Amino acid sequence: MGQRLTRHPAPGDGDRRAARRYLLAVLAELVPLDEERHREAIVLLEVIAASRLEAAFEPVVRQMAADLRQVLTDATAATGTADPARAAAHLAALVSGLSLDAVTPHSPVDRATILTVLEHQVATL
């Protein structure tokens, strides 16, 4: 996943539209839109669940969460939003929920729905 995120260079010129496109590209790397990301989401959810019972997983899960918040805060800041950390927290929760729904029968969502939800949220920034 980290390698995929580096494929998307952050806009550096203050162009809010470019920043929103960049943020959408980052978000698309974090949700199960294809088979590779679907497998990653399943493994991630299993590791998160395991961290509740096995203390050895807890530091890894905490670091992954902190890394996610930082990536999203940085990407969100480029959009010019007033509170990038707060927006990043919302986006992280959205990514988590969409990922859970995409890989479980809880409330199955398809690729188009995931993209529509993300696009709508980014448009509000």
Contacts in CASP RR format, 6 or more apart in sequence:
PFRMAT RR
TARGET T0000
AUTHOR 0000-0000-0000
METHOD contacts of the structure
MODEL  1
MGQRLTRHPAPGDGDRRAARRYLLAVLAELVPLDEERHREAIVLLEVIAA
SRLEAAFEPVVRQMAADLRQVLTDATAATGTADPARAAAHLAALVSGLSL
DAVTPHSPVDRATILTVLEHQVATL
1 29 0 8 1.000
1 30 0 8 1.000
1 40 0 8 1.000
2 29 0 8 1.000
4 29 0 8 1.000
5 26 0 8 1.000
5 29 0 8 1.000
5 71 0 8 1.000
8 22 0 8 1.000
8 25 0 8 1.000
8 26 0 8 1.000
8 29 0 8 1.000
9 22 0 8 1.000
10 19 0 8 1.000
10 22 0 8 1.000
10 74 0 8 1.000
10 75 0 8 1.000
10 78 0 8 1.000
11 18 0 8 1.000
11 19 0 8 1.000
11 21 0 8 1.000
11 22 0 8 1.000
11 78 0 8 1.000
12 18 0 8 1.000
12 78 0 8 1.000
14 78 0 8 1.000
16 79 0 8 1.000
16 80 0 8 1.000
19 75 0 8 1.000
19 78 0 8 1.000
19 79 0 8 1.000
19 80 0 8 1.000
20 79 0 8 1.000
20 122 0 8 1.000
20 123 0 8 1.000
20 125 0 8 1.000
22 75 0 8 1.000
22 78 0 8 1.000
23 75 0 8 1.000
23 76 0 8 1.000
23 78 0 8 1.000
23 79 0 8 1.000
23 122 0 8 1.000
23 125 0 8 1.000
24 118 0 8 1.000
24 119 0 8 1.000
24 122 0 8 1.000
26 71 0 8 1.000
26 72 0 8 1.000
26 75 0 8 1.000
27 91 0 8 1.000
27 95 0 8 1.000
27 118 0 8 1.000
27 122 0 8 1.000
28 115 0 8 1.000
28 118 0 8 1.000
29 37 0 8 1.000
30 37 0 8 1.000
30 68 0 8 1.000
30 95 0 8 1.000
30 99 0 8 1.000
31 37 0 8 1.000
31 41 0 8 1.000
31 95 0 8 1.000
31 98 0 8 1.000
31 99 0 8 1.000
31 102 0 8 1.000
31 114 0 8 1.000
31 118 0 8 1.000
32 38 0 8 1.000
32 40 0 8 1.000
32 41 0 8 1.000
32 99 0 8 1.000
32 102 0 8 1.000
32 103 0 8 1.000
32 114 0 8 1.000
33 111 0 8 1.000
33 114 0 8 1.000
33 115 0 8 1.000
34 111 0 8 1.000
38 102 0 8 1.000
38 103 0 8 1.000
41 99 0 8 1.000
41 102 0 8 1.000
41 103 0 8 1.000
42 103 0 8 1.000
44 64 0 8 1.000
44 99 0 8 1.000
45 99 0 8 1.000
45 100 0 8 1.000
45 103 0 8 1.000
45 104 0 8 1.000
47 57 0 8 1.000
47 60 0 8 1.000
47 61 0 8 1.000
48 61 0 8 1.000
50 57 0 8 1.000
51 57 0 8 1.000
51 58 0 8 1.000
51 60 0 8 1.000
51 61 0 8 1.000
65 92 0 8 1.000
68 92 0 8 1.000
68 95 0 8 1.000
69 85 0 8 1.000
69 88 0 8 1.000
69 89 0 8 1.000
69 92 0 8 1.000
72 87 0 8 1.000
72 88 0 8 1.000
72 91 0 8 1.000
72 92 0 8 1.000
73 84 0 8 1.000
73 85 0 8 1.000
73 88 0 8 1.000
74 84 0 8 1.000
75 88 0 8 1.000
76 84 0 8 1.000
76 87 0 8 1.000
76 88 0 8 1.000
76 91 0 8 1.000
76 125 0 8 1.000
77 84 0 8 1.000
79 87 0 8 1.000
79 122 0 8 1.000
79 125 0 8 1.000
80 125 0 8 1.000
81 87 0 8 1.000
81 125 0 8 1.000
87 125 0 8 1.000
90 121 0 8 1.000
91 121 0 8 1.000
94 117 0 8 1.000
94 118 0 8 1.000
94 121 0 8 1.000
98 109 0 8 1.000
98 114 0 8 1.000
98 117 0 8 1.000
98 118 0 8 1.000
100 106 0 8 1.000
101 107 0 8 1.000
101 108 0 8 1.000
101 109 0 8 1.000
102 108 0 8 1.000
102 109 0 8 1.000
102 114 0 8 1.000
109 117 0 8 1.000
END
